[in-house]
Each structure stands twice: as structure tokens, then as C-alpha cells.
Amino acid sequence: MLKRVLVVILPFCILPVLSSFFTDTIHINKKPTLKTIVIDAGHGLPNSNAEGVYSYESALTLAIGLKIGERLKEVLPDCNIIYTRTDENLPNGLKEIKAANRWRADFANENHGDLFISIHVNDMEPRYQRKIEGYRNETYTVTVGKGKKKKRVEKTRSVPVYKSYKMPCDRSGTETYIWAVNKYDQKQNAVGLRNDDDQFGEHDSAGNYSESADAKILASLRTKKYFDQSLAIATFVEDEFKKVGRNSYGVKQRNSQGIWVLQATNMPSILVETGFICNPEEEDYLNSEKGQNELSYAIMRAVLRYKQFLDTGGQNTVSENTPITTEN
């Protein structure tokens, strides 16, 4: 009788141990979803880009970008946080913005980034309005009469005097860009060169993707996955901005020119416009400790939500319901 009891009880004693063992093994073997995050502070001297009354885009993006990195290091200590620049100049000693942007994408790719976040501030084209400032008398000549009686007579009329005034920039808020769909081929070309191991990780003997049909299919699948993930993190960023009271213009794409650092990086990538420097109130907010803290913490929370999104395998749950504004 005792033997039978032991036989029945023993499996129930072992099951919890085995369950714990397999759970720990799965946890240990599971690859981290975010190993490297690249923070890109847009622009840099000599290209200060957008100007406010007293500040420049390049300085603001650096301040906000560094704060984002600090926040992420606190909450993701095992994640490698790297920056495209940590001082006021364009990265890598470059002087021309096009070359600097190509370097940014190459830098992110070479460091096997899992997420690329580019920080910018927004601006608007100047708008002007004409107003009547007064009137002046204008002399003109008309012909009156017929035949021998025809003659030219001077007359006077009152005409308005206009003056053009620059209209104030009254736009405020945020918008986050993902790479444009019509830049899909460029993105896929970049993605096809990625040579770290993941679920699509089949490579040639040199460690790079070949030009085989299978490799192209895998690169296409990965590109689609990165699009969904880019849309997810962009949506989370704008959602977190709204939570702190920021006006959000949502997730956008730019088809006409594209955005090089988004389409040439072989990873999920976003470009965040944090506010309008042309608006004096926005400029004050972007320069303030309060504003920079709100923005950096909002992006930090969005990254944490994104990590959870990746960990739970939710690739398609965001893109089905999220509107994207396309700029032509």
C-alpha cells in the first residue's frame, strides 16, 4: 500500500520542479528584444537648422536626446544606449548635413541597433498677411470727347496702401514620422544587409545576405515586420505625449523627399518632432526643464511599452487600427 502511495505522489512532487526548470530555461534562452537603442539628436553645428527667438534646433535636440538616453539607461540597464552625437557639432566631424545623415544610418547599422530614435523640433514656413494701412491719391489720364473735341483729362482717385505683416506661428504640438511606403525598396535593401541572428537569420558563408530569391523573401518579411514595429513605437510615442497634455498630429509619412535616417537604417526607426520652435510658447517649453523632462519621460515610457509589445509578440495589433497621415 505504501509503495502505491509513493508512486502516485512522486510525479506530483516532481512536476512543479520540472515546470520551474523549464520556465527558467526558457527565460534564460530567450533573446532580449532590445539589445541596442540608437538615440539620434538631429542636426548639429554648423547646421543649427530651425531657429527660434533665442534658441536653435540643434541645441534642443541634443539636450532632449541626452535626457532620453539617461532615462532609458535607468529603466533598461541591460540595454546598450548609444548616441549619434554627444556635443553641439554634426557627428564624426562632418560639415555637410547630407553626409552626416548617411553616417548616422551607417553608424546605427554597424552597431546592430534594434531601434533608432531621431529627435527633432519643428518649424513652419513664414506666412504673411496684407493689411490696408491707409489711402493715397493717384492721378491718372483718360480720353474724353470725340473728333476735334477729343482730349486727355487728368483725374484723381483714392487707392488703398497695403503693408505685409509676418503672421505669428501659432502651431504647437508633436508628430512622429515613420519611413514612407514608397521608400520600401530602399528600406528593404538596407534590411537585407543586416547580418545578426534573428528569426529570419539565414546568411551566406561571409555572414551577409546573398542575392538569392530566398534571401530577398526573408528581407521582405523582415522589412514588413520592421514597418509594423516602427508604427507601433511611433503610436506609443504620440500616445504618451497626449497623456502629458501635448497636442498630437499623430503618425506621419513623407513621400516626396523621404527621410534618409528612416529608410536607410536596417531596424525599426522613427523621427520625433517634439514641438514648434517658431512658436514663442513652444520655444519656451522646449527650452525648459519641465518641457524636456516631460518629453524625455514620455519617450521613455513609450519605449517600455514597445518592449512589452515585442515581448508579447504583438506585431500586428497596432497597425490595423492606427491612421497614418501621408505628406506628398
TITORBA-97170 format. One line per 8 residues: number of its first residue (from 1); their letters; for each residue x, y, z of N, C-alpha, C. Coordinates in steps of 0.02 Angstrom, whole numbers, padded with zeros to 5 digits. Layout:
<nodes>
NUM> a> X:Y:Z:X:Y:Z:X:Y:Z  ...
</nodes>
This chain:
<nodes>
1> mlkrvlvv> 00041:-00060:00000:00000:00000:00000:00043:00063:00000  00096:00062:00040:00141:00120:00045:00175:00134:-00021  00195:00080:-00057:00229:00089:-00121:00183:00124:-00171  00119:00103:-00170:00071:00132:-00217:00061:00207:-00204  00059:00225:-00140:00051:00295:-00122:00110:00336:-00146  00171:00307:-00136:00231:00343:-00157:00233:00352:-00233  00211:00300:-00268:00211:00304:-00341:00163:00358:-00365  00106:00364:-00332:00057:00414:-00352:00080:00484:-00334
9> ilpfcilp> 00110:00492:-00276:00130:00558:-00251:00191:00585:-00286  00239:00541:-00302:00303:00562:-00328:00297:00606:-00391  00257:00587:-00441:00251:00631:-00501:00226:00700:-00485  00180:00705:-00437:00154:00771:-00419:00206:00813:-00383  00253:00781:-00351:00307:00818:-00318:00358:00843:-00369  00368:00802:-00422:00419:00818:-00472:00395:00871:-00521  00330:00871:-00537:00303:00916:-00588:00319:00990:-00575  00308:01016:-00513:00324:01087:-00501:00397:01102:-00513
17> vlssfftd> 00442:01054:-00495:00513:01065:-00504:00531:01068:-00578  00502:01019:-00617:00515:01019:-00689:00487:01082:-00721  00427:01102:-00699:00397:01162:-00727:00440:01223:-00715  00466:01228:-00653:00510:01284:-00636:00574:01282:-00677  00600:01220:-00687:00663:01213:-00725:00653:01236:-00797  00599:01212:-00829:00588:01231:-00899:00573:01305:-00906  00535:01333:-00858:00520:01405:-00860:00584:01446:-00856  00628:01427:-00809:00691:01463:-00802:00734:01455:-00865
25> tihinkkp> 00734:01394:-00893:00774:01382:-00953:00750:01424:-01011  00683:01427:-01020:00655:01467:-01074:00672:01540:-01064  00667:01563:-01001:00682:01634:-00987:00755:01649:-01001  00800:01601:-00982:00871:01612:-00992:00888:01613:-01066  00856:01567:-01104:00874:01561:-01175:00840:01612:-01220  00788:01645:-01194:00752:01693:-01235:00796:01754:-01250  00801:01772:-01314:00844:01828:-01333:00812:01894:-01312  00851:01941:-01287:00822:02006:-01271:00795:02041:-01333
33> tlktivid> 00739:02074:-01325:00707:02106:-01383:00739:02173:-01400  00768:02205:-01351:00801:02270:-01363:00871:02267:-01333  00919:02251:-01375:00988:02249:-01352:01023:02316:-01360  01007:02351:-01415:01040:02415:-01430:00989:02465:-01456  00987:02523:-01425:00944:02578:-01448:00989:02637:-01468  00978:02663:-01528:01017:02719:-01553:00976:02784:-01546  01004:02831:-01508:00972:02897:-01500:01008:02947:-01546  00970:02977:-01590:00999:03024:-01639:00973:03094:-01626
41> aghglpns> 01017:03138:-01602:01000:03209:-01595:01008:03242:-01664  00953:03264:-01693:00954:03290:-01761:00998:03352:-01769  01026:03358:-01829:01066:03416:-01850:01130:03421:-01809  01155:03481:-01796:01220:03491:-01764:01259:03542:-01803  01299:03582:-01768:01337:03636:-01800:01386:03608:-01851  01395:03642:-01907:01371:03710:-01924:01299:03714:-01947  01262:03658:-01946:01193:03658:-01967:01147:03661:-01906  01132:03721:-01882:01089:03729:-01824:01016:03719:-01841
49> naegvysy> 01000:03725:-01905:00934:03716:-01934:00883:03765:-01906  00824:03742:-01883:00769:03788:-01865:00791:03834:-01808  00768:03898:-01814:00786:03948:-01764:00724:03977:-01732  00727:03985:-01666:00675:04021:-01631:00698:04092:-01617  00669:04123:-01567:00689:04191:-01549:00759:04191:-01518  00773:04139:-01478:00836:04139:-01442:00871:04070:-01441  00844:04021:-01476:00875:03955:-01473:00873:03921:-01542  00909:03865:-01547:00917:03830:-01610:00898:03757:-01603
57> esaltlai> 00875:03729:-01659:00854:03659:-01658:00910:03612:-01636  00969:03622:-01662:01024:03576:-01648:01040:03571:-01574  01034:03627:-01538:01047:03626:-01466:00991:03591:-01428  00929:03603:-01450:00872:03572:-01416:00870:03497:-01426  00884:03475:-01487:00882:03403:-01499:00936:03366:-01459  00993:03399:-01451:01047:03368:-01411:01026:03363:-01338  00998:03417:-01310:00978:03415:-01239:00924:03363:-01227  00874:03360:-01271:00820:03312:-01261:00845:03241:-01274
65> glkigerl> 00886:03232:-01325:00912:03165:-01341:00953:03136:-01285  00996:03177:-01254:01036:03153:-01198:00993:03134:-01138  00941:03173:-01126:00895:03156:-01071:00858:03091:-01084  00838:03080:-01146:00805:03017:-01163:00852:02958:-01148  00915:02965:-01169:00964:02913:-01155:00972:02899:-01081  00975:02952:-01041:00982:02943:-00969:00922:02906:-00940  00862:02924:-00961:00802:02890:-00935:00803:02816:-00954  00821:02802:-01016:00821:02732:-01038:00873:02690:-01002
73> kevlpdcn> 00930:02720:-00988:00982:02683:-00950:00957:02664:-00881  00915:02707:-00851:00889:02693:-00785:00841:02633:-00785  00798:02630:-00836:00746:02579:-00836:00765:02516:-00876  00815:02522:-00919:00839:02465:-00959:00914:02458:-00951  00937:02440:-00891:01009:02438:-00878:01048:02389:-00920  01014:02337:-00946:01048:02287:-00987:01049:02306:-01061  01017:02362:-01078:01014:02383:-01148:01071:02432:-01162  01102:02425:-01220:01156:02469:-01241:01126:02531:-01274
81> iiytrtde> 01134:02589:-01241:01108:02653:-01267:01166:02690:-01299  01162:02703:-01364:01216:02739:-01397:01187:02800:-01433  01231:02850:-01444:01211:02914:-01472:01249:02927:-01537  01215:02959:-01585:01249:02979:-01646:01293:03041:-01634  01274:03081:-01585:01317:03137:-01565:01304:03155:-01492  01356:03178:-01458:01351:03198:-01388:01376:03269:-01377  01391:03306:-01431:01410:03375:-01424:01373:03416:-01477  01390:03480:-01483:01350:03526:-01524:01362:03519:-01599
89> nlpnglke> 01411:03479:-01618:01430:03476:-01689:01397:03417:-01725  01395:03421:-01792:01374:03364:-01831:01418:03304:-01814  01391:03243:-01818:01430:03185:-01796:01491:03171:-01839  01541:03140:-01808:01601:03116:-01842:01641:03170:-01876  01635:03232:-01851:01674:03288:-01879:01651:03310:-01947  01593:03288:-01970:01568:03306:-02036:01542:03378:-02037  01542:03408:-02095:01521:03478:-02102:01458:03485:-02145  01438:03433:-02179:01382:03437:-02226:01328:03389:-02203
97> ikaanrwr> 01265:03414:-02201:01211:03376:-02169:01195:03312:-02206  01199:03312:-02273:01182:03251:-02310:01232:03195:-02293  01295:03212:-02291:01346:03163:-02273:01337:03140:-02201  01318:03187:-02157:01308:03170:-02087:01250:03121:-02078  01196:03131:-02117:01139:03086:-02112:01155:03017:-02137  01196:03013:-02190:01217:02947:-02214:01261:02913:-02161  01303:02952:-02128:01344:02923:-02075:01300:02899:-02017  01248:02937:-02000:01203:02917:-01946:01173:02848:-01960
105> adfanenh> 01148:02838:-02021:01118:02774:-02038:01170:02718:-02036  01229:02731:-02064:01282:02680:-02064:01303:02664:-01993  01308:02714:-01950:01327:02705:-01880:01277:02659:-01845  01213:02673:-01854:01161:02632:-01823:01164:02560:-01848  01174:02552:-01913:01177:02485:-01943:01237:02446:-01919  01295:02480:-01918:01356:02446:-01896:01354:02425:-01824  01315:02460:-01783:01309:02443:-01712:01250:02397:-01698  01220:02371:-01751:01165:02322:-01745:01109:02347:-01700
113> gdlfisih> 01088:02409:-01712:01034:02437:-01672:00969:02398:-01680  00932:02394:-01627:00866:02363:-01628:00810:02415:-01632  00828:02478:-01621:00780:02533:-01626:00819:02598:-01637  00795:02638:-01684:00827:02703:-01699:00776:02758:-01685  00795:02805:-01642:00751:02861:-01624:00786:02926:-01640  00760:02963:-01689:00790:03027:-01708:00747:03083:-01680  00779:03131:-01646:00744:03185:-01612:00753:03251:-01651  00697:03285:-01663:00697:03348:-01699:00648:03397:-01667
121> vndmepry> 00653:03460:-01687:00600:03508:-01670:00573:03537:-01735  00511:03557:-01734:00475:03577:-01794:00479:03652:-01808  00460:03670:-01868:00458:03740:-01889:00403:03747:-01941  00387:03808:-01959:00338:03821:-02012:00365:03873:-02060  00345:03867:-02123:00362:03918:-02172:00329:03984:-02151  00365:04041:-02157:00335:04105:-02138:00271:04118:-02178  00222:04146:-02144:00159:04165:-02177:00149:04241:-02169  00124:04272:-02221:00115:04344:-02221:00043:04362:-02237
129> qrkiegyr> 00023:04418:-02209:-00045:04443:-02220:-00042:04517:-02239  -00080:04536:-02290:-00082:04607:-02312:-00139:04643:-02277  -00123:04703:-02253:-00175:04745:-02222:-00173:04814:-02252  -00231:04847:-02255:-00235:04916:-02280:-00210:04963:-02225  -00159:05001:-02242:-00130:05048:-02194:-00157:05119:-02202  -00191:05132:-02256:-00217:05199:-02270:-00233:05205:-02345  -00239:05268:-02367:-00255:05280:-02437:-00212:05336:-02464  -00202:05335:-02528:-00164:05390:-02561:-00200:05408:-02625
137> netytvtv> -00189:05470:-02645:-00219:05494:-02708:-00176:05475:-02767  -00208:05450:-02818:-00172:05429:-02878:-00201:05466:-02938  -00157:05496:-02977:-00178:05534:-03036:-00172:05489:-03098  -00223:05491:-03138:-00222:05453:-03200:-00255:05494:-03255  -00245:05474:-03317:-00269:05512:-03375:-00320:05471:-03414  -00373:05506:-03434:-00424:05474:-03476:-00437:05518:-03537  -00463:05488:-03589:-00481:05524:-03650:-00557:05535:-03651  -00576:05599:-03663:-00647:05615:-03665:-00662:05651:-03731
145> gkgkkkkr> -00725:05651:-03749:-00745:05685:-03810:-00731:05645:-03873  -00755:05671:-03930:-00746:05639:-03994:-00723:05688:-04046  -00691:05662:-04097:-00668:05704:-04152:-00622:05760:-04128  -00638:05823:-04153:-00596:05880:-04135:-00601:05897:-04061  -00654:05874:-04030:-00664:05889:-03958:-00630:05837:-03912  -00600:05788:-03944:-00568:05736:-03902:-00507:05765:-03867  -00500:05750:-03805:-00443:05775:-03766:-00429:05728:-03706  -00370:05736:-03679:-00350:05696:-03622:-00357:05738:-03559
153> vektrsvp> -00388:05706:-03509:-00402:05742:-03447:-00372:05702:-03388  -00341:05739:-03343:-00314:05706:-03283:-00368:05702:-03230  -00370:05643:-03196:-00417:05633:-03141:-00379:05605:-03081  -00411:05610:-03025:-00381:05585:-02963:-00427:05534:-02930  -00396:05481:-02904:-00436:05432:-02867:-00398:05410:-02805  -00435:05385:-02756:-00405:05362:-02694:-00394:05287:-02697  -00333:05266:-02684:-00316:05195:-02686:-00288:05173:-02618  -00302:05110:-02599:-00277:05086:-02533:-00201:05074:-02535
161> vyksykmp> -00170:05084:-02478:-00099:05069:-02468:-00094:05007:-02424  -00063:04954:-02450:-00058:04891:-02414:00012:04883:-02382  00013:04847:-02327:00076:04829:-02296:00073:04756:-02276  00127:04719:-02288:00130:04648:-02271:00157:04638:-02201  00123:04596:-02163:00144:04580:-02095:00157:04505:-02089  00211:04488:-02057:00225:04418:-02044:00178:04393:-01990  00142:04340:-02005:00094:04313:-01957:00131:04271:-01905  00109:04274:-01843:00142:04234:-01791:00132:04160:-01802
169> cdrsgtet> 00181:04121:-01781:00175:04048:-01784:00134:04026:-01723  00075:04001:-01736:00031:03981:-01681:00021:03906:-01677  00062:03869:-01712:00055:03796:-01711:00094:03766:-01654  00066:03716:-01623:00100:03684:-01566:00085:03610:-01567  00132:03571:-01540:00119:03500:-01534:00173:03457:-01566  00158:03393:-01570:00207:03343:-01591:00181:03302:-01650  00228:03270:-01684:00211:03221:-01736:00271:03175:-01743  00258:03112:-01759:00311:03063:-01764:00308:03030:-01833
177> yiwavnky> 00366:03028:-01867:00370:03001:-01935:00397:02930:-01935  00370:02889:-01980:00400:02825:-01997:00417:02827:-02071  00456:02779:-02095:00478:02782:-02165:00419:02773:-02211  00422:02808:-02267:00367:02810:-02315:00363:02745:-02354  00302:02726:-02370:00290:02663:-02406:00324:02663:-02474  00326:02721:-02507:00358:02721:-02573:00434:02720:-02569  00462:02716:-02509:00533:02705:-02499:00546:02633:-02477  00498:02589:-02490:00502:02520:-02467:00564:02485:-02494
185> dqkqnavg> 00579:02496:-02558:00636:02462:-02589:00702:02482:-02556  00708:02547:-02540:00769:02570:-02506:00775:02539:-02437  00719:02536:-02401:00720:02506:-02335:00737:02432:-02339  00708:02397:-02387:00722:02326:-02395:00796:02313:-02412  00824:02357:-02453:00896:02350:-02469:00938:02356:-02407  00920:02405:-02364:00958:02414:-02301:00948:02354:-02255  00886:02331:-02250:00869:02275:-02206:00905:02211:-02229  00911:02202:-02295:00942:02142:-02321:01015:02135:-02303
193> lrndddqf> 01047:02191:-02283:01118:02189:-02265:01128:02173:-02191  01074:02171:-02153:01081:02157:-02081:01105:02086:-02072  01156:02076:-02031:01186:02009:-02026:01190:01981:-01956  01146:02006:-01910:01144:01974:-01845:01090:01919:-01848  01089:01877:-01798:01044:01819:-01800:00977:01838:-01770  00924:01820:-01805:00856:01825:-01777:00813:01774:-01811  00748:01781:-01808:00704:01730:-01835:00710:01722:-01910  00737:01774:-01944:00746:01769:-02016:00820:01758:-02033
201> gehdsagn> 00859:01735:-01984:00932:01738:-01991:00964:01683:-02032  00958:01686:-02097:00995:01642:-02142:01044:01684:-02182  01108:01665:-02179:01160:01706:-02210:01207:01663:-02251  01246:01696:-02293:01295:01659:-02331:01357:01647:-02288  01409:01616:-02317:01469:01598:-02279:01506:01658:-02252  01496:01716:-02283:01530:01777:-02260:01490:01814:-02206  01429:01788:-02191:01389:01819:-02139:01341:01871:-02165  01335:01879:-02231:01290:01928:-02260:01236:01894:-02302
209> ysesadak> 01182:01931:-02312:01130:01905:-02356:01155:01904:-02428  01139:01850:-02464:01156:01846:-02534:01100:01874:-02576  01107:01872:-02642:01056:01898:-02687:01007:01842:-02708  01006:01787:-02672:00961:01733:-02689:00889:01753:-02679  00845:01715:-02711:00773:01729:-02704:00751:01720:-02632  00777:01669:-02599:00759:01657:-02529:00779:01716:-02485  00839:01742:-02498:00863:01799:-02458:00819:01860:-02467  00797:01870:-02530:00753:01928:-02543:00686:01920:-02509
217> ilaslrtk> 00661:01859:-02508:00597:01846:-02474:00605:01859:-02399  00659:01835:-02371:00671:01846:-02299:00679:01920:-02284  00714:01957:-02327:00722:02029:-02316:00655:02065:-02321  00613:02042:-02367:00546:02072:-02374:00504:02060:-02312  00507:01999:-02286:00470:01982:-02225:00494:02025:-02166  00559:02031:-02162:00588:02071:-02107:00569:02144:-02114  00569:02170:-02176:00551:02240:-02187:00479:02253:-02166  00434:02207:-02183:00365:02214:-02162:00360:02213:-02086
225> kyfdqsla> 00397:02169:-02054:00397:02166:-01981:00422:02232:-01952  00475:02261:-01981:00502:02324:-01955:00453:02381:-01965  00414:02379:-02020:00364:02430:-02030:00312:02428:-01975  00287:02369:-01960:00237:02361:-01906:00266:02384:-01839  00329:02367:-01827:00359:02387:-01763:00372:02462:-01760  00392:02492:-01816:00401:02564:-01819:00335:02600:-01805  00283:02576:-01835:00217:02605:-01824:00196:02598:-01751  00212:02541:-01721:00194:02529:-01651:00229:02580:-01605
233> iatfvede> 00295:02587:-01611:00331:02632:-01567:00310:02705:-01580  00298:02723:-01643:00276:02791:-01659:00208:02805:-01627  00164:02757:-01629:00098:02765:-01598:00104:02772:-01523  00147:02733:-01492:00156:02737:-01420:00185:02806:-01400  00232:02832:-01440:00262:02897:-01425:00208:02951:-01426  00169:02953:-01479:00117:03005:-01484:00065:02997:-01429  00049:02936:-01411:00001:02923:-01357:00027:02949:-01291  00091:02938:-01277:00121:02962:-01214:00125:03039:-01214
241> fkkvgrns> 00137:03069:-01271:00137:03142:-01274:00068:03170:-01256  00017:03139:-01283:-00051:03161:-01269:-00067:03156:-01194  -00039:03107:-01161:-00052:03097:-01090:-00025:03154:-01047  00028:03188:-01072:00056:03244:-01033:00029:03311:-01060  -00023:03308:-01101:-00057:03369:-01123:-00032:03399:-01188  00012:03363:-01224:00037:03389:-01288:-00015:03378:-01343  -00021:03427:-01387:-00062:03419:-01446:-00026:03373:-01495  -00060:03322:-01519:-00028:03272:-01562:-00057:03275:-01632
249> ygvkqrns> -00012:03279:-01682:-00032:03273:-01752:-00026:03202:-01778  -00008:03156:-01733:-00010:03085:-01749:00052:03059:-01784  00043:03000:-01814:00097:02966:-01850:00094:02986:-01924  00152:03001:-01953:00154:03027:-02021:00207:02992:-02063  00198:02999:-02129:00249:02978:-02177:00261:03037:-02225  00321:03040:-02253:00337:03093:-02301:00361:03061:-02365  00318:03061:-02416:00333:03027:-02478:00378:03066:-02525  00370:03132:-02527:00403:03172:-02578:00479:03167:-02575
257> qgiwvlqa> 00508:03178:-02516:00580:03177:-02509:00604:03116:-02470  00560:03086:-02432:00583:03033:-02388:00624:03061:-02331  00645:03018:-02287:00688:03038:-02231:00743:02985:-02226  00804:03004:-02244:00857:02956:-02254:00869:02913:-02193  00871:02943:-02133:00888:02904:-02074:00833:02853:-02056  00774:02859:-02086:00722:02810:-02075:00725:02754:-02127  00737:02771:-02190:00734:02721:-02243:00800:02684:-02253  00855:02710:-02225:00921:02679:-02235:00946:02642:-02173
265> tnmpsilv> 00907:02642:-02120:00925:02604:-02060:00892:02536:-02062  00931:02484:-02047:00904:02416:-02053:00874:02392:-01986  00828:02431:-01961:00795:02417:-01897:00732:02459:-01894  00687:02446:-01847:00630:02491:-01836:00657:02561:-01820  00625:02612:-01849:00653:02680:-01842:00597:02732:-01843  00606:02784:-01803:00558:02839:-01800:00595:02905:-01796  00561:02958:-01819:00586:03026:-01811:00533:03067:-01774  00551:03095:-01716:00503:03128:-01672:00512:03204:-01677
273> etgficnp> 00459:03238:-01697:00457:03311:-01696:00426:03331:-01629  00466:03360:-01585:00445:03370:-01515:00407:03435:-01503  00408:03482:-01551:00373:03545:-01541:00393:03596:-01593  00358:03652:-01594:00370:03704:-01646:00411:03762:-01616  00474:03765:-01637:00518:03816:-01611:00497:03886:-01634  00460:03891:-01688:00438:03957:-01713:00384:03988:-01669  00351:03949:-01628:00301:03973:-01582:00335:03992:-01516  00333:04055:-01495:00369:04075:-01434:00351:04033:-01372
281> eeedylns> 00288:04015:-01364:00269:03974:-01307:00300:03904:-01312  00300:03878:-01372:00330:03812:-01383:00406:03816:-01372  00437:03870:-01396:00509:03877:-01387:00526:03878:-01312  00488:03915:-01273:00499:03915:-01201:00492:03846:-01171  00441:03810:-01193:00428:03742:-01168:00487:03696:-01185  00510:03699:-01248:00564:03655:-01270:00629:03670:-01233  00639:03732:-01212:00700:03751:-01177:00695:03740:-01101  00635:03729:-01076:00626:03724:-01004:00643:03654:-00978
289> ekgqnels> 00662:03652:-00915:00674:03587:-00882:00611:03545:-00880  00555:03579:-00867:00490:03544:-00865:00475:03512:-00933  00482:03551:-00986:00467:03526:-01053:00512:03468:-01073  00577:03476:-01062:00623:03424:-01082:00613:03360:-01041  00595:03369:-00977:00581:03310:-00935:00518:03275:-00958  00466:03314:-00973:00403:03283:-00996:00414:03244:-01061  00450:03274:-01107:00461:03242:-01172:00504:03179:-01165  00558:03184:-01126:00603:03127:-01119:00570:03069:-01081
297> yaimravl> 00532:03085:-01029:00498:03032:-00992:00443:03001:-01034  00409:03041:-01075:00356:03014:-01119:00386:02964:-01169  00443:02981:-01198:00475:02936:-01246:00501:02874:-01210  00527:02883:-01149:00549:02825:-01110:00492:02776:-01099  00434:02803:-01078:00376:02760:-01066:00353:02725:-01130  00357:02762:-01186:00339:02732:-01250:00385:02673:-01267  00449:02681:-01253:00497:02627:-01266:00482:02566:-01222  00464:02578:-01160:00446:02522:-01115:00384:02486:-01141
305> rykqfldt> 00335:02525:-01164:00275:02494:-01194:00293:02455:-01257  00339:02482:-01296:00362:02448:-01357:00397:02383:-01340  00438:02384:-01289:00472:02322:-01268:00421:02269:-01248  00371:02289:-01211:00318:02242:-01191:00282:02217:-01254  00270:02261:-01301:00239:02243:-01365:00280:02189:-01400  00346:02197:-01401:00389:02147:-01432:00390:02082:-01393  00394:02088:-01327:00399:02029:-01284:00337:01985:-01289  00280:02016:-01302:00217:01978:-01307:00200:01959:-01379
313> ggqntvse> 00245:01976:-01426:00236:01956:-01495:00178:01990:-01530  00163:02053:-01513:00105:02087:-01542:00120:02127:-01604  00150:02096:-01654:00172:02133:-01714:00116:02169:-01750  00056:02143:-01752:00005:02170:-01797:-00053:02205:-01761  -00051:02210:-01695:-00109:02236:-01659:-00116:02311:-01664  -00062:02346:-01681:-00065:02419:-01684:-00083:02443:-01754  -00049:02416:-01804:-00055:02442:-01872:-00125:02437:-01901  -00165:02389:-01877:-00231:02380:-01904:-00278:02437:-01886
321> ntpitten> -00264:02472:-01832:-00311:02523:-01808:-00281:02593:-01804  -00220:02602:-01827:-00187:02666:-01819:-00186:02704:-01886  -00216:02764:-01889:-00213:02803:-01951:-00144:02833:-01961  -00122:02837:-02024:-00059:02868:-02041:-00072:02923:-02092  -00047:02983:-02077:-00053:03039:-02124:00006:03039:-02171  -00007:03040:-02236:00045:03040:-02286:00052:03109:-02317  00114:03136:-02315:00128:03200:-02345:00161:03189:-02413  00132:03219:-02465:00160:03211:-02532:00208:03267:-02549
</nodes>
